[in-house]
Amino acid sequence: MNGSQLTLYAANQSHRVRRMTVVDWILDEVRRAGIVGATVTEIAEGVGATGRFHAARFFELADQPVAVTVIASDAHIDALLAKLHGSGVRLFYTRVPIEYDTLGTPAAD
């Protein structure tokens, strides 16, 4: 199958949208867009869009950068991006065309 890999970057885990963490909000929007999977990656250190340094520290994990990666058809990714854009929440993202499929036999998660 052909589609896109979308990676959304959140500057820190403490950012909240509609009383949810930004990651939980993104995952909720992914589900609402009909996409069945996403991967959340906690990043040790990063520099945000404004040039501010963010890092996970022993006593302060709230400033830890996070990336949410989604792979789906272009139509699903387009719908998700439209919804996220319409929310007004500032997020940096990358999108690349990919080929994807599933190997092996179906198993429960």
KOLVO-643366 format. One record per atom (N, C-alpha, C): atom name; residue in one letter; x, y, z. Coordinates in steps of 0.001 Angstrom, whole numbers, padded with zeros to 6 digits, always signed. Layout:
  atom  rest       px       py       pz
    CA     a        X        Y        Z
...
! end
This chain:
  atom  rest       px       py       pz
     N     m  +000839  -001169  +000000
    CA     m  +000000  +000000  +000000
     C     m  +000889  +001237  +000000
     N     n  +000371  +002306  -000535
    CA     n  +001087  +003575  -000535
     C     n  +000340  +004574  +000332
     N     g  +001090  +005437  +000955
    CA     g  +000493  +006453  +001820
     C     g  +001546  +007409  +002306
     N     s  +001380  +007874  +003537
    CA     s  +002306  +008838  +004119
     C     s  +002662  +008445  +005542
     N     q  +003865  +008841  +005928
    CA     q  +004273  +008776  +007333
     C     q  +004277  +010199  +007844
     N     l  +003473  +010449  +008851
    CA     l  +003355  +011765  +009455
     C     l  +003950  +011697  +010851
     N     t  +004883  +012589  +011146
    CA     t  +005445  +012678  +012488
     C     t  +005169  +014069  +013031
     N     l  +004491  +014111  +014167
    CA     l  +004148  +015364  +014846
     C     l  +005061  +015509  +016052
     N     y  +005634  +016697  +016212
    CA     y  +006578  +016943  +017295
     C     y  +005960  +017902  +018305
     N     a  +005932  +017475  +019558
    CA     a  +005449  +018331  +020641
     C     a  +006661  +018758  +021465
     N     a  +006776  +020039  +021704
    CA     a  +007950  +020571  +022402
     C     a  +008069  +020031  +023824
     N     n  +006944  +019781  +024462
    CA     n  +007018  +019203  +025806
     C     n  +005721  +018491  +026155
     N     q  +005855  +017546  +027081
    CA     q  +004705  +016726  +027464
     C     q  +003687  +017478  +028319
     N     s  +004078  +018569  +028910
    CA     s  +003170  +019268  +029827
     C     s  +002144  +020141  +029099
     N     h  +002365  +020421  +027822
    CA     h  +001417  +021248  +027060
     C     h  +000057  +020559  +027060
     N     r  -001002  +021324  +027299
    CA     r  -002348  +020741  +027380
     C     r  -003263  +021349  +026329
     N     v  -004136  +020492  +025793
    CA     v  -005144  +020886  +024819
     C     v  -006455  +020270  +025279
     N     r  -007464  +021085  +025485
    CA     r  -008783  +020599  +025937
     C     r  -008668  +019665  +027148
     N     r  -007916  +020091  +028138
    CA     r  -007720  +019357  +029392
     C     r  -007022  +018009  +029215
     N     m  -006357  +017784  +028090
    CA     m  -005575  +016567  +027862
     C     m  -004139  +016969  +027574
     N     t  -003215  +016051  +027842
    CA     t  -001852  +016331  +027397
     C     t  -001869  +016402  +025875
     N     v  -000916  +017098  +025302
    CA     v  -000883  +017243  +023848
     C     v  -000777  +015879  +023167
     N     v  -000060  +014948  +023773
    CA     v  +000068  +013611  +023192
     C     v  -001269  +012885  +023208
     N     d  -001967  +012921  +024340
    CA     d  -003278  +012272  +024411
     C     d  -004257  +012902  +023418
     N     w  -004194  +014219  +023285
    CA     w  -005060  +014914  +022331
     C     w  -004747  +014473  +020893
     N     i  -003455  +014420  +020530
    CA     i  -003075  +013971  +019184
     C     i  -003564  +012547  +018951
     N     l  -003342  +011657  +019910
    CA     l  -003784  +010260  +019757
     C     l  -005297  +010169  +019620
     N     d  -006028  +011005  +020335
    CA     d  -007484  +011037  +020205
     C     d  -007892  +011484  +018799
     N     e  -007215  +012497  +018265
    CA     e  -007514  +012968  +016913
     C     e  -007121  +011927  +015858
     N     v  -006051  +011191  +016099
    CA     v  -005651  +010097  +015197
     C     v  -006767  +009060  +015139
     N     r  -007267  +008676  +016299
    CA     r  -008354  +007692  +016361
     C     r  -009598  +008207  +015655
     N     r  -009949  +009469  +015898
    CA     r  -011133  +010066  +015267
     C     r  -011003  +010151  +013746
     N     a  -009758  +010234  +013249
    CA     a  -009521  +010292  +011803
     C     a  -009590  +008907  +011161
     N     g  -009829  +007881  +011972
    CA     g  -009953  +006530  +011436
     C     g  -008625  +005823  +011235
     N     i  -007579  +006334  +011834
    CA     i  -006256  +005719  +011728
     C     i  -006094  +004770  +012908
     N     v  -005637  +003546  +012632
    CA     v  -005652  +002520  +013659
     C     v  -004353  +002359  +014443
     N     g  -003326  +003120  +014131
    CA     g  -002088  +002964  +014881
     C     g  -001269  +004235  +014923
     N     a  -000507  +004371  +015998
    CA     a  +000407  +005500  +016155
     C     a  +001501  +005072  +017122
     N     t  +002662  +005664  +016964
    CA     t  +003781  +005382  +017856
     C     t  +004213  +006674  +018522
     N     v  +004328  +006633  +019845
    CA     v  +004786  +007788  +020607
     C     v  +006234  +007526  +021023
     N     t  +007109  +008480  +020697
    CA     t  +008517  +008367  +021046
     C     t  +008903  +009530  +021943
     N     e  +009410  +009197  +023115
    CA     e  +009901  +010235  +024015
     C     e  +011340  +010538  +023623
     N     i  +011634  +011808  +023447
    CA     i  +012931  +012243  +022959
     C     i  +013722  +012809  +024124
     N     a  +014988  +012452  +024227
    CA     a  +015807  +012893  +025348
     C     a  +016016  +014397  +025339
     N     e  +016369  +014962  +024179
    CA     e  +016627  +016389  +024073
     C     e  +016234  +016881  +022692
     N     g  +015894  +018152  +022584
    CA     g  +015564  +018736  +021293
     C     g  +015496  +020250  +021377
     N     v  +015474  +020867  +020215
    CA     v  +015325  +022313  +020113
     C     v  +014003  +022575  +019416
     N     g  +013136  +023355  +020044
    CA     g  +011809  +023635  +019503
     C     g  +011848  +024624  +018353
     N     a  +010682  +024874  +017780
    CA     a  +010549  +025768  +016628
     C     a  +010986  +027195  +016943
     N     t  +010935  +027570  +018213
    CA     t  +011351  +028923  +018601
     C     t  +012823  +028987  +018979
     N     g  +013524  +027845  +018892
    CA     g  +014936  +027811  +019235
     C     g  +015202  +027483  +020692
     N     r  +014153  +027244  +021455
    CA     r  +014308  +026923  +022881
     C     r  +014713  +025464  +023042
     N     f  +015666  +025205  +023932
    CA     f  +016152  +023868  +024224
     C     f  +015182  +023174  +025172
     N     h  +014811  +021929  +024861
    CA     h  +013944  +021126  +025715
     C     h  +014665  +019824  +026033
     N     a  +014545  +019357  +027264
    CA     a  +015214  +018123  +027653
     C     a  +014493  +017463  +028821
     N     a  +014612  +016147  +028878
    CA     a  +014096  +015393  +030015
     C     a  +015173  +015401  +031092
     N     r  +014825  +015837  +032246
    CA     r  +015737  +015843  +033386
     C     r  +015109  +014992  +034478
     N     f  +015938  +014523  +035381
    CA     f  +015483  +013610  +036423
     C     f  +014272  +014152  +037171
     N     f  +014275  +015425  +037531
    CA     f  +013185  +015989  +038324
     C     f  +012144  +016714  +037480
     N     e  +012382  +016878  +036191
    CA     e  +011485  +017670  +035352
     C     e  +011239  +016980  +034008
     N     l  +010380  +015964  +034005
    CA     l  +010066  +015254  +032762
     C     l  +009015  +015986  +031937
     N     a  +008364  +016993  +032498
    CA     a  +007305  +017713  +031784
     C     a  +007831  +018459  +030569
     N     d  +009121  +018771  +030536
    CA     d  +009700  +019504  +029414
     C     d  +010289  +018560  +028362
     N     q  +010033  +017264  +028498
    CA     q  +010589  +016282  +027560
     C     q  +009876  +016360  +026213
     N     p  +010636  +016514  +025122
    CA     p  +010023  +016523  +023792
     C     p  +009445  +015144  +023450
     N     v  +008407  +015137  +022625
    CA     v  +007733  +013906  +022230
     C     v  +007427  +013956  +020735
     N     a  +007526  +012802  +020076
    CA     a  +007148  +012701  +018669
     C     a  +006069  +011627  +018537
     N     v  +005033  +011919  +017766
    CA     v  +003974  +010950  +017483
     C     v  +004034  +010653  +015989
     N     t  +004256  +009381  +015650
    CA     t  +004368  +008967  +014254
     C     t  +003150  +008148  +013857
     N     v  +002588  +008498  +012703
    CA     v  +001383  +007855  +012185
     C     v  +001645  +007463  +010737
     N     i  +001234  +006262  +010360
    CA     i  +001338  +005805  +008979
     C     i  -000054  +005419  +008519
     N     a  -000477  +005974  +007395
    CA     a  -001824  +005700  +006886
     C     a  -001917  +006133  +005428
     N     s  -003080  +005911  +004849
    CA     s  -003326  +006356  +003479
     C     s  -003252  +007879  +003427
     N     d  -002980  +008404  +002248
    CA     d  -002912  +009859  +002097
     C     d  -004232  +010521  +002480
     N     a  -005348  +009889  +002166
    CA     a  -006655  +010462  +002509
     C     a  -006818  +010590  +004022
     N     h  -006403  +009562  +004778
    CA     h  -006499  +009619  +006234
     C     h  -005552  +010679  +006805
     N     i  -004342  +010757  +006268
    CA     i  -003381  +011751  +006746
     C     i  -003878  +013159  +006431
     N     d  -004438  +013355  +005215
    CA     d  -004993  +014662  +004847
     C     d  -006092  +015083  +005816
     N     a  -006984  +014142  +006160
    CA     a  -008084  +014433  +007089
     C     a  -007553  +014788  +008473
     N     l  -006545  +014048  +008936
    CA     l  -005957  +014325  +010243
     C     l  -005294  +015697  +010255
     N     l  -004512  +016007  +009235
    CA     l  -003850  +017305  +009170
     C     l  -004854  +018455  +009130
     N     a  -005944  +018283  +008399
    CA     a  -006975  +019321  +008337
     C     a  -007575  +019557  +009717
     N     k  -007849  +018489  +010437
    CA     k  -008416  +018596  +011783
     C     k  -007435  +019268  +012742
     N     l  -006168  +018846  +012702
    CA     l  -005162  +019441  +013578
     C     l  -004939  +020910  +013241
     N     h  -004888  +021227  +011963
    CA     h  -004696  +022617  +011536
     C     h  -005864  +023490  +012004
     N     g  -007063  +022973  +011909
    CA     g  -008250  +023716  +012313
     C     g  -008340  +023967  +013810
     N     s  -007577  +023221  +014602
    CA     s  -007624  +023377  +016058
     C     s  -006897  +024629  +016532
     N     g  -005975  +025135  +015734
    CA     g  -005205  +026299  +016133
     C     g  -003999  +025982  +017000
     N     v  -003787  +024704  +017329
    CA     v  -002639  +024308  +018144
     C     v  -001394  +024300  +017255
     N     r  -000324  +024935  +017737
    CA     r  +000908  +025026  +016954
     C     r  +001726  +023747  +017126
     N     l  +001917  +023020  +016027
    CA     l  +002712  +021796  +016019
     C     l  +003631  +021807  +014802
     N     f  +004822  +021285  +014958
    CA     f  +005719  +021078  +013832
     C     f  +005521  +019642  +013377
     N     y  +005552  +019415  +012055
    CA     y  +005403  +018045  +011565
     C     y  +006237  +017823  +010320
     N     t  +006491  +016549  +010062
    CA     t  +007096  +016132  +008795
     C     t  +006173  +015100  +008172
     N     r  +006160  +015070  +006836
    CA     r  +005331  +014104  +006109
     C     r  +006147  +013592  +004935
     N     v  +006222  +012267  +004825
    CA     v  +006959  +011662  +003717
     C     v  +006116  +010557  +003091
     N     p  +006191  +010412  +001764
    CA     p  +005475  +009320  +001112
     C     p  +006174  +007996  +001421
     N     i  +005385  +006960  +001652
    CA     i  +005951  +005649  +001966
     C     i  +005118  +004536  +001338
     N     e  +005718  +003368  +001308
    CA     e  +005013  +002130  +000978
     C     e  +004958  +001332  +002274
     N     y  +003799  +000779  +002583
    CA     y  +003672  +000037  +003837
     C     y  +002746  -001158  +003659
     N     d  +002885  -002124  +004538
    CA     d  +002033  -003314  +004552
     C     d  +002274  -004032  +005866
     N     t  +001585  -005132  +006071
    CA     t  +001722  -005928  +007275
     C     t  +002235  -007310  +006900
     N     l  +003162  -007851  +007671
    CA     l  +003693  -009179  +007450
     C     l  +003123  -010145  +008500
     N     g  +003108  -011429  +008178
    CA     g  +002682  -012426  +009133
     C     g  +001186  -012555  +009251
     N     t  +000773  -013319  +010252
    CA     t  -000644  -013567  +010475
     C     t  -001204  -012591  +011503
     N     p  -002497  -012274  +011414
    CA     p  -003101  -011352  +012376
     C     p  -002977  -011868  +013806
     N     a  -002688  -010959  +014728
    CA     a  -002605  -011307  +016150
     C     a  -003234  -010185  +016952
     N     a  -003689  -010508  +018120
    CA     a  -004260  -009489  +019008
     C     a  -003135  -008618  +019546
     N     d  -003448  -007322  +019763
    CA     d  -002435  -006393  +020321
     C     d  -002177  -006673  +021760
! end
